[in-house]
Amino acid sequence: MLIGIVGKANVGKSTLFKALTRKPVDIAPYPFTTINPNVGIVQVPDERLKKIAEIIKPEKITPTIIDFVDIAGLVKGAHKGEGLGNQFLAQIRNCDAVLEVVRVFAGENIENVLGEINPEKEKEVIRTELLMKDLETIENALLKLEKKQDKDSFKKTEILKKTKEAALAGKSVSEIDLSDDEKKEIKEYQFLTEKPFLYVLNFSGGNPEFSGLKFNYLAINLKEEEELSELSGKELEELGASSEFDKLILNCYNTLDLITFYTIAGGKEARAWTVARNSKVVKAGGVVHSDFEEKFIRAEVLNWKALSETGSWQKAKESGLLKTVGRDYIVQDGDIIEFKI
């Protein structure tokens, strides 16, 4: 999973990245401090994994992770290559989802590239740039498809024309009414406005109140979070301080429609794994090891709640809570799986 952190220059992207990943980065009150993207790994908070580990008492505990990339600030005209536009847009294309930071703090010593505090306008500037790039991608694709006369090219052309018409009317690709088959036909183009978006409003001062905004967001004081990230767990406990980042990380995870399953490796390692919702158990096996998918025979499945309630794998089995499943079983969030090959 790769989440791209985006936004206009000087909105707090690098501050968010540093606080999330605890990885040192350059932060300055002027645009384009971030030229080469920073990439960091963040553990997904998981109380269920802790509970499983308390019961199994493994030698090792391995949570699932999300990769975050801090991308250079975007400016108006990015789709034409303005600023670091081409580099910025190419990096977004590689991401599974986009986390946009929107500035709602005054900060007189930090240049405001937009020139005002206006979350809706700031969000729209970036959406417009991404949409313009998608239209460019559509135009180029249509030109190439015109040179072909096969049935598949005709089908793809019709879908792209439909997509272009909607995009010209201001719709993001994610807002266009396309069937699952149509989405598969044009998946190769990796449209920027088709990606899931999350929004963080970066504020300072007291409790923020933002009324009338037409998008969902988390309001986080990123400067405060950066300071908290430099404290130890014991120091945080003594201060009675808590981070908003657990909520943010879980929102990223849920936005991608992912679930977590677990393996316990014969009691040696309690490990969390990520798979798309509605995945078959054989697909989950492939996430763990290619042999588990290719040589799959069956799997034994126990939900973490059943393990928690009985206190051991063996007691859960004796209580009839452990089930044996075939390759078409749909993995449920919180399943502990033992693959048989």
N, C-alpha and C positions, 0 to 999 in steps of 0.2 A: 504494500500500500504506500503510495506516494502522494502526500498532500502539499500543494504549492501555496506558499504564503505570498500574497500579492497585495497591491495597493499603490496609490500614488506615492511619490517620494515624501519622506519625512512624516509618515503617519504612524510609525512604530513597528514596522515589519521585523526589523532586525532585533528590536527589543523583545518582541514576542518570541522570536526564534531562540534568542539567548536564554530567556527565562524558561522556555519549554524544554530545551535540550541541554541546558547548563553547559553550553559550548561557547567559548569566547569568540566574539565577532566584533568587527569595527562598527561603531555607532557614532554618527556625527550629525550636527544640525544643518546639513546641506545635502542636496540631492546627489544620487549616484555614488554613495559610499560603497554600496554593494554592487560590484560589477560581476565578479564570478560568484555564482550561487553557492551558498553554504548549505550543506546537507547534514542533518542530525537525526539520530534514532531516539524515539520516545516510547517508553513502556506503557502499555494500556493498563490502567488500574483495574484490578480484578480481585474482588473479595472472595469470589468462589474458588479461585485457585489457591488462595490462602487457606480456606477451609479444607479443601482437598488435601493440601500439604500437612495440615494439622493432624489429619486422620491417617494418611499414608506414611508420613514421616520419611520422605525421600531424601536421598543424598543431595539432590539438586532440584531447584525450582526455576522454571523458565517461562516468563510471561510472553504474550504475543506483543508485537511492536508495530509502530507506524513510523515511516520515514517522512520527515518534513524538509522542504527545501525553501530557503529564503531567496526570493527572486527580486532582481533589481526593480526599482520604482518605475511605474509606467507614466508616460506623459501623453498629452493629446497629440495625435498624429502617429502613434506607435505603429499602426498598421501600414504606414508608409515608410517606416524605418526611423522615425524621429526618436531622439534619445537613444535608448538601447532597445528600441521597439522590436526588431526582428529577433534578437536574442531572447528578449522577454517572452514573446509569443511562442517561440519554439520550446522554451522550457515549460510553459503551461501545457503545451500539447502532450508532454510526457507524463503529466500528473493524472492521478485517478480522480481527484477532487481538488477544489480550490477554496482556500481560506483567505477571504479578503479582509484586510484591516482598514477601517474607516476612521478618520480623525475627527474627534469631537472635543479635543482639548485646545486651549488657547495657545499657550507656550510662545510668548513673544520672542524668545531667543532661538526658536526653532522655526525656520522659514516655512510658511504655509504656501505650498505650490498652487493650491486651488484658489487662494486669496480670500477664503471665507470658510466658516464652519457650516457645512451644508451636507449632511450625510446622503440624502437622496441624490443630489447633484454629483457628489463625488462617486457614488456607486454607479451612476448612469454614465459618467465619463469612461469608466473602465468597461462597462457592458457594451458601450457603443464601439470602442476600439476592437473588442473581441468579435463583435458582430460584423464589423467591416472586414476583418481578416477572414471570417467564415465566408462572407460573400465573395471575397477574392478567391478563396479555395474552391468554391462552387463554380465560379466562372472558368477557372483553369481546368477543372474536372470536366465540365461540359465541352470545352474546346477539344479535349483529348477524346472524349466519347463520340464526338461528331465524326471522327475519322474511322470509327468502327461501325459495322453494320449488323453485328450479331444480336441475337435475342436478348442476351444478358445486358448488353450495353444499352439497348433501347429501354429496358425496364429501369435500369439505374438512372438513365437520362430523365425519365418521367418523374422519378422520385426527387431528383435534384432540382428540377424545374419547380416542383411543388414547394420544396424547401426554400428555394431562392425567392419565390413570390412572397412567402410568409416572412422571410428575413428582411426583405425590402420594406415590408409593412411594419418592421420594428420588433418582430418576434424573435426571441432566442430559439435556437434549434430544439432545446428541451421543452419549449412551449408549443411546438408544432405537433399537430395531431397525426402522428405516424404510427402504423401498425408495427408489431414486433418484427415482422418479416421485412418491412421497409427500413427499419432501423438497422437490421443486420446487413442489408444491401449497401448502406452508406457508412457503415462503421469504420471502414478503412480510412476515411478522411479525418477522423478524430476532431470533429468540430469543437471549437473552444467553448461555445455557448451551450453545448450539450452536456458539459460536465456539471456535476453537483457543486453548488456553492454554499459556503457558510460565511457568516459575517460576524466580525468582532468590532464593536465600537470602543475605541481607545479613549477613555476619559481620564480626567484628573479632578482632584477635589473630593467633595462629598458624594452622596448617593445620586446617581444620574437619573434624570427623568426625560425621556424622549417620547413625545406623543405624535401620532399621525404618520409614523414611518410605515411604509408599505412592504417591508420585508422583515423576516425574523432575524434576530441577532442575539448575541451575548454581549453585555456591557462589561468590560474589564479594564481596570486601571493597570495598564501594562508596566508602567514604571514601578508601581508598588509590587507587582508580581516579580519583576526582575530583582528587586531587593529581597523579597522572600526566598527566591530561588538560591540565594547565596547563603542562606542559613541552614544549619543542620536540622535533622528531624527533632532532636532534643530541644534545640532553641525554639523551633516553631511551637512545640508542645508547651514550653514554658511561657511563651507569649500568648498562647491560645489563638494563634493565627492559623488560617487555612487558605488554601489556594483554590482559585476558580478553574484551574487547569484540568482537574479530573473531569469536570463537567464538559469542558471544551474537547478534551481527547475523546470522551465517549460520544459526543455529538458528531465528531469526525467519523468515528467508527460506524455509528448508526446511519449516517448519511450515505455511506457506501453500501448499506443494506447487507452487512456482514454479521456472522454469528461466530461464537467461540465454541470449540469442542476441546476435549482434553485427552491426553494419554498419560499413563503412569509407569510405563516401562518396567513392569514387574516390581514396582515399588521403589525403583532406583531414581526415577526422575518424574516429577509432576510438571507437565508442560501444557501450555495453552497454544492452540492453533486457530488460524482464521480460515474461514471458507464462506463462500457466498450463500445467502439464505436459499433454502430449497435445493441444496446440493445433495446428491446421492452419496451414500457411505463409501462407495468405491472411489468417487472423486476426492473425498476427504482423505482416503488412504494415500492417494497420489500426492497430497500436500505433505504428508509425513515422509513418505519414501516411494519411489517409483515402483518398487517391488510390491508394495501393498495395493497398488492399483492393478498392475499387470498380472499378479499371481493371486489375486483376491479369491478366497473361498467363502468366508463368512466373517462376521464380526460379533463380538459380545459387547452389548451396550448397557450402561447404567447411568441414569441421570445423576448429576451431582447432588441433588436434593435427597435422593434415595440413599446415597452414600452417607450424607450428613445425618440423616435420620436413623440409620442402622448402626453407623459407627465403624463399619468395615466392609470390604468387598465381599468377604466370605459370608457374613451375616446377610447381606443384601441378596446374595445368590441363594442362600438357604430360605429366604423369605419369598423367593419367586420374583424378585424385582429386577433381576438380571435377565435380559432377553437376547436371544440369538437371532441375528438378522442376515438377510441376503443382500446382494449388490444393489437392489433397487430401494433399499430403505433410505428415507429422507432424514438427514441428520438434523437433530433438534438442538437449539441453543442450550449449552450446559451439559451435553452428552459427554460421558467418559467412554472412550472406545478402545477395545482391544482387538486388533486386526489379526485374522488367521489366514495364513498363506500356505 
